[in-house]
Amino acid sequence: MAFFEYWLSDYAGHRQDMDEAVSLLEMIDRVLGGLFENWDDEGGLILLTSDHGNLEDLSTRSHTLNPVPALLVGPTDIRLKFARSLATLADVTPAILRLLT
């Protein structure tokens, strides 16, 4: 299991800096593109999500209450099992624990 936190996009959102936001999103897009291109579905599950909105609305310096997506990459059966009980951010940790047991 690995955990990667990308907080630079949060900082760009708080600064309301569109150029920085676009640059950071382009960089993470390249990183994820390389990861997905080389991902072996049998290797596990990738979960990409956020704990709050922010960068999608640069008209505010605050975190937003907008819903955030959860992207799952991996074998269909594992994705379906994981997503079955995923409705809020509070459901992520229990879903990970179920997957690991």
NUNU-116080 format. One record per residue: residue number from 1; residue in one letter; x, y, z of N, C-alpha, C in turn. Coordinates in pm, 1 decimal, padded with zeros to 6 digits. Each point is the difference from the previous one (the first is absolute). Layout:
[rotor NUM, A, [X, Y, Z], [X, Y, Z], [X, Y, Z]]
...
//
This chain:
[rotor 1, M, [00084.0, -00115.6, 00000.0], [-00084.0, 00115.6, 00000.0], [00089.4, 00123.0, 00000.0]]
[rotor 2, A, [-00042.0, 00101.6, -00073.1], [00072.3, 00126.9, -00003.6], [-00100.2, 00113.0, 00014.0]]
[rotor 3, F, [00044.9, 00111.1, 00051.9], [-00083.8, 00117.8, 00018.1], [00075.6, 00118.9, -00056.7]]
[rotor 4, F, [-00067.5, 00079.5, -00080.6], [00062.3, 00118.1, -00058.7], [-00093.7, 00117.8, 00021.1]]
[rotor 5, E, [00049.1, 00102.0, 00065.4], [-00080.2, 00119.8, 00023.9], [00056.3, 00113.1, -00085.0]]
[rotor 6, Y, [-00086.7, 00062.3, -00077.5], [00042.9, 00107.0, -00089.6], [-00063.4, 00130.9, 00047.0]]
[rotor 7, W, [00063.7, 00064.9, 00095.2], [-00056.0, 00119.1, 00061.7], [00030.6, 00129.5, -00076.0]]
[rotor 8, L, [00088.6, -00006.2, -00099.6], [00033.5, 00122.4, -00073.6], [-00121.5, 00059.4, -00070.7]]
[rotor 9, S, [-00089.8, -00085.9, -00047.4], [-00121.1, 00050.9, -00066.3], [-00088.5, 00073.0, 00100.3]]
[rotor 10, D, [-00001.6, -00043.5, 00123.9], [-00077.2, 00068.2, 00104.4], [00056.4, 00140.2, 00022.4]]
[rotor 11, Y, [00131.2, 00010.6, 00007.7], [00062.0, 00131.3, 00017.9], [-00030.7, 00093.1, -00116.7]]
[rotor 12, A, [00005.4, -00052.6, -00122.1], [-00031.2, 00082.8, -00117.6], [-00143.8, 00048.5, 00006.5]]
[rotor 13, G, [-00090.7, -00085.6, 00046.6], [-00139.7, 00040.3, 00014.2], [-00016.2, 00111.3, 00101.4]]
[rotor 14, H, [00068.0, -00010.9, 00112.2], [-00008.0, 00104.7, 00102.4], [00057.4, 00131.6, -00051.5]]
[rotor 15, R, [00100.7, -00008.1, -00084.3], [00059.6, 00121.9, -00056.9], [-00080.8, 00053.7, -00118.7]]
[rotor 16, Q, [-00096.2, -00080.3, -00045.6], [-00084.7, 00037.9, -00114.4], [00085.4, 00032.2, -00123.0]]
[rotor 17, D, [00099.9, -00082.2, -00023.3], [00095.9, 00022.9, -00107.6], [-00028.6, -00097.3, -00115.3]]
[rotor 18, M, [-00068.8, 00048.8, -00103.3], [-00040.1, -00084.6, -00112.2], [00120.0, -00057.7, -00074.5]]
[rotor 19, D, [00101.0, 00079.3, -00025.0], [00117.7, -00049.7, -00072.2], [00068.4, -00112.5, 00077.2]]
[rotor 20, E, [00015.6, 00018.4, 00130.0], [00060.7, -00103.4, 00082.6], [-00089.2, -00124.6, 00004.2]]
[rotor 21, A, [-00130.0, 00020.1, 00010.6], [-00094.0, -00112.2, 00004.0], [00009.5, -00082.3, -00128.1]]
[rotor 22, V, [00000.5, 00066.4, -00113.3], [00008.6, -00070.2, -00128.7], [00132.2, -00075.0, -00010.5]]
[rotor 23, S, [00108.6, 00063.9, 00038.6], [00132.1, -00064.1, -00006.4], [00005.2, -00124.8, 00088.6]]
[rotor 24, L, [-00052.5, 00009.8, 00121.0], [-00000.2, -00114.4, 00090.8], [-00088.8, -00112.5, -00052.1]]
[rotor 25, L, [-00115.5, 00034.5, -00054.3], [-00089.4, -00102.3, -00054.8], [00061.8, -00068.7, -00121.4]]
[rotor 26, E, [00070.5, 00074.7, -00081.9], [00068.2, -00060.5, -00115.0], [00108.6, -00096.6, 00046.8]]
[rotor 27, M, [00070.8, 00036.8, 00106.1], [00105.4, -00086.9, 00051.7], [-00059.9, -00128.7, 00058.1]]
[rotor 28, I, [-00102.7, 00012.1, 00081.3], [-00059.3, -00120.6, 00058.1], [-00066.2, -00084.1, -00108.1]]
[rotor 29, D, [-00049.9, 00062.2, -00104.9], [-00055.7, -00074.5, -00112.7], [00107.4, -00086.3, -00066.3]]
[rotor 30, R, [00119.6, 00055.4, -00016.3], [00110.0, -00077.8, -00059.1], [00041.3, -00115.3, 00091.7]]
[rotor 31, V, [00007.2, 00027.0, 00128.6], [00037.6, -00104.9, 00095.5], [-00103.6, -00112.3, -00002.0]]
[rotor 32, L, [-00127.8, 00036.7, 00009.2], [-00105.8, -00101.4, -00001.2], [-00005.6, -00072.7, -00133.5]]
[rotor 33, G, [00022.0, 00071.9, -00109.9], [00001.5, -00064.1, -00131.3], [00104.9, -00109.3, -00006.8]]
[rotor 34, G, [00119.6, 00027.8, 00050.6], [00105.2, -00100.6, 00001.9], [-00033.4, -00116.4, 00091.0]]
[rotor 35, L, [-00059.6, 00030.3, 00114.6], [-00038.9, -00105.8, 00093.1], [-00106.6, -00090.1, -00062.3]]
[rotor 36, F, [-00104.0, 00060.2, -00054.9], [-00109.2, -00078.5, -00058.1], [00046.4, -00080.4, -00121.5]]
[rotor 37, E, [00088.4, 00057.5, -00079.1], [00050.5, -00068.1, -00118.7], [00076.8, -00127.0, 00036.3]]
[rotor 38, N, [00065.3, 00002.7, 00114.1], [00083.2, -00112.9, 00040.7], [-00061.8, -00084.2, 00111.3]]
[rotor 39, W, [-00121.3, 00030.7, 00038.0], [-00064.1, -00069.2, 00111.3], [-00041.8, -00140.7, -00039.1]]
[rotor 40, D, [00033.9, -00094.3, 00084.9], [-00044.3, -00137.7, -00015.0], [-00121.2, -00016.7, 00090.6]]
[rotor 41, D, [-00118.1, -00017.3, -00059.1], [-00122.4, -00008.4, 00079.3], [00008.9, -00104.0, 00110.3]]
[rotor 42, E, [00074.0, -00106.4, -00024.5], [00011.8, -00103.6, 00102.1], [00087.2, 00045.4, 00117.1]]
[rotor 43, G, [00065.5, 00114.0, -00017.2], [00088.0, 00051.7, 00104.8], [-00073.0, 00066.4, 00114.3]]
[rotor 44, G, [-00129.3, 00020.0, -00013.3], [-00073.8, 00062.6, 00108.5], [-00097.4, 00104.3, -00050.0]]
[rotor 45, L, [-00024.1, 00096.8, 00082.8], [-00101.1, 00102.0, -00026.4], [00060.0, 00138.0, 00020.1]]
[rotor 46, I, [-00030.8, 00090.6, -00089.3], [00035.0, 00140.6, 00016.5], [-00128.2, 00073.8, 00035.7]]
[rotor 47, L, [00005.0, 00078.5, 00106.6], [-00110.1, 00087.9, 00038.8], [00051.1, 00142.1, -00008.4]]
[rotor 48, L, [-00067.6, 00082.5, -00076.4], [00035.3, 00141.1, -00012.0], [-00120.7, 00080.7, 00044.8]]
[rotor 49, T, [00017.5, 00077.9, 00105.7], [-00110.2, 00081.7, 00050.9], [00056.9, 00118.2, 00076.9]]
[rotor 50, S, [-00086.3, 00076.9, 00060.9], [00041.5, 00115.4, 00078.3], [-00086.6, 00009.6, 00124.3]]
[rotor 51, D, [00050.8, 00071.3, 00099.5], [-00077.9, 00017.6, 00121.6], [-00091.0, 00122.4, -00006.0]]
[rotor 52, H, [00013.6, 00080.0, -00105.4], [-00086.1, 00117.2, -00015.5], [00022.1, 00062.4, -00136.4]]
[rotor 53, G, [-00094.5, 00083.3, -00040.0], [00018.1, 00078.2, -00121.1], [00086.2, 00120.8, 00030.7]]
[rotor 54, N, [00057.2, 00059.3, -00104.9], [00081.6, 00120.0, 00018.6], [00042.4, 00056.3, -00134.4]]
[rotor 55, L, [00072.3, -00077.3, -00076.4], [00060.5, 00048.0, -00123.8], [-00102.9, 00020.4, -00110.9]]
[rotor 56, E, [-00116.7, -00062.4, 00012.5], [-00101.2, 00011.0, -00104.7], [-00073.6, 00133.6, 00003.2]]
[rotor 57, D, [00021.1, 00078.2, 00105.9], [-00069.8, 00129.0, 00012.3], [00096.5, 00103.8, 00054.2]]
[rotor 58, L, [00071.0, 00065.4, -00089.7], [00100.4, 00097.7, 00041.7], [-00060.2, 00135.2, 00036.2]]
[rotor 59, S, [-00132.7, 00007.9, 00003.6], [-00063.2, 00125.3, 00043.1], [-00000.3, 00012.3, 00151.9]]
[rotor 60, T, [00038.9, -00107.3, 00069.8], [00006.2, 00002.5, 00145.7], [00134.0, -00055.7, 00047.0]]
[rotor 61, R, [00049.9, 00054.5, 00110.4], [00125.7, -00048.3, 00057.5], [-00023.4, -00120.6, 00091.1]]
[rotor 62, S, [-00126.0, -00028.1, 00027.7], [-00035.3, -00105.1, 00095.8], [-00019.4, -00134.4, -00068.3]]
[rotor 63, H, [-00003.0, -00103.0, 00082.4], [-00042.1, -00130.4, -00050.0], [-00146.6, 00010.7, -00037.3]]
[rotor 64, T, [-00039.7, -00072.9, -00101.5], [-00139.4, 00003.4, -00041.8], [-00073.4, -00121.7, 00054.9]]
[rotor 65, L, [-00130.1, 00005.2, -00008.8], [-00083.4, -00113.2, 00040.6], [-00041.1, -00083.9, -00120.1]]
[rotor 66, N, [00061.3, 00026.1, -00116.0], [-00032.7, -00076.4, -00119.7], [00037.3, -00146.7, 00018.5]]
[rotor 67, P, [-00081.1, -00089.2, -00054.9], [00036.6, -00141.5, 00006.8], [00130.4, -00024.7, -00075.2]]
[rotor 68, V, [00078.2, -00094.0, 00049.4], [00123.2, -00038.1, -00068.8], [-00015.0, -00142.6, -00051.1]]
[rotor 69, P, [00054.7, -00027.2, -00116.4], [-00012.7, -00135.1, -00056.8], [00097.5, -00096.9, 00065.7]]
[rotor 70, A, [-00026.6, -00126.3, -00020.2], [00093.6, -00106.0, 00035.6], [00023.0, -00081.1, -00126.9]]
[rotor 71, L, [00123.4, -00003.1, -00045.1], [00037.3, -00076.8, -00118.1], [00067.0, -00128.0, 00046.7]]
[rotor 72, L, [-00050.4, -00113.1, -00047.4], [00055.9, -00129.5, 00035.6], [00056.4, -00065.9, -00124.9]]
[rotor 73, V, [00123.9, -00046.7, 00008.1], [00065.0, -00068.8, -00110.6], [00048.2, -00134.4, 00051.7]]
[rotor 74, G, [-00039.8, -00105.7, -00067.5], [00040.2, -00133.9, 00040.4], [-00099.1, -00101.5, -00053.7]]
[rotor 75, P, [00010.4, -00123.7, 00046.7], [-00090.0, -00104.8, -00047.0], [-00146.2, 00034.5, 00032.0]]
[rotor 76, T, [-00088.6, -00034.0, -00091.2], [-00141.4, 00033.8, 00015.2], [-00057.3, -00051.4, 00130.7]]
[rotor 77, D, [00028.0, -00123.6, 00036.7], [-00058.9, -00055.8, 00122.2], [00045.7, 00075.9, 00124.5]]
[rotor 78, I, [00126.2, 00039.8, 00003.5], [00050.4, 00075.5, 00115.2], [-00060.1, 00140.5, 00001.6]]
[rotor 79, R, [-00007.0, 00063.8, -00116.1], [-00060.6, 00133.8, -00006.6], [-00144.0, -00002.8, 00047.9]]
[rotor 80, L, [-00076.5, -00098.7, -00046.0], [-00140.9, -00009.1, 00039.1], [-00014.5, -00026.5, 00149.8]]
[rotor 81, K, [00082.7, -00088.6, 00053.2], [-00004.2, -00029.6, 00143.1], [00034.0, 00124.9, 00081.0]]
[rotor 82, F, [00101.7, 00072.0, -00042.4], [00042.6, 00120.6, 00071.5], [-00106.6, 00108.7, -00008.5]]
[rotor 83, A, [-00055.0, 00021.4, -00117.8], [-00094.7, 00109.2, -00022.1], [-00137.2, -00027.0, 00060.5]]
[rotor 84, R, [-00031.4, -00123.8, 00024.1], [-00133.0, -00038.0, 00050.8], [-00038.6, 00079.3, 00124.1]]
[rotor 85, S, [00093.5, 00024.6, 00087.8], [-00032.1, 00067.9, 00125.3], [00058.7, 00141.2, 00007.4]]
[rotor 86, L, [00039.2, 00053.9, -00112.7], [00064.5, 00131.0, -00002.0], [-00102.3, 00108.1, -00034.6]]
[rotor 87, A, [-00038.1, 00080.1, 00097.8], [-00095.4, 00108.4, -00023.2], [00055.7, 00134.6, 00044.6]]
[rotor 88, T, [00082.6, -00000.7, 00104.4], [00058.3, 00123.8, 00051.3], [00147.2, -00024.3, 00030.4]]
[rotor 89, L, [00070.6, 00105.8, 00031.2], [00141.0, -00011.0, 00036.1], [00019.1, -00089.8, 00122.2]]
[rotor 90, A, [-00096.6, 00001.3, 00090.6], [00008.3, -00083.1, 00120.5], [-00001.3, -00149.4, -00033.4]]
[rotor 91, D, [-00044.4, -00035.7, -00119.2], [-00006.7, -00140.3, -00040.7], [00130.9, -00052.0, -00058.0]]
[rotor 92, V, [00094.6, 00087.3, -00027.5], [00123.8, -00041.7, -00067.3], [00083.7, -00092.6, 00088.0]]
[rotor 93, T, [00027.0, 00040.1, 00123.2], [00083.3, -00083.8, 00086.9], [-00060.7, -00137.6, 00024.2]]
[rotor 94, P, [-00128.4, -00010.3, 00035.9], [-00057.1, -00134.8, 00015.4], [00007.4, -00082.4, -00128.5]]
[rotor 95, A, [-00017.5, 00063.0, -00115.5], [00008.9, -00073.0, -00126.7], [00141.3, -00053.2, -00023.1]]
[rotor 96, I, [00100.0, 00080.2, 00033.9], [00139.3, -00044.1, -00013.5], [00026.3, -00116.6, 00095.4]]
[rotor 97, L, [-00045.8, 00011.5, 00121.4], [00020.8, -00108.3, 00097.1], [-00068.8, -00129.0, -00044.9]]
[rotor 98, R, [-00121.2, 00007.7, -00054.5], [-00067.4, -00118.7, -00051.3], [00078.2, -00062.7, -00114.4]]
[rotor 99, L, [00055.2, 00084.7, -00085.9], [00076.7, -00049.6, -00114.1], [00126.6, -00072.4, 00045.6]]
[rotor 100, L, [00060.1, 00044.2, 00107.9], [00125.7, -00057.7, 00047.7], [-00019.3, -00126.6, 00082.9]]
[rotor 101, T, [-00124.2, -00028.4, 00039.4], [-00021.9, -00118.7, 00083.3], [-00059.5, -00113.2, -00080.4]]
//
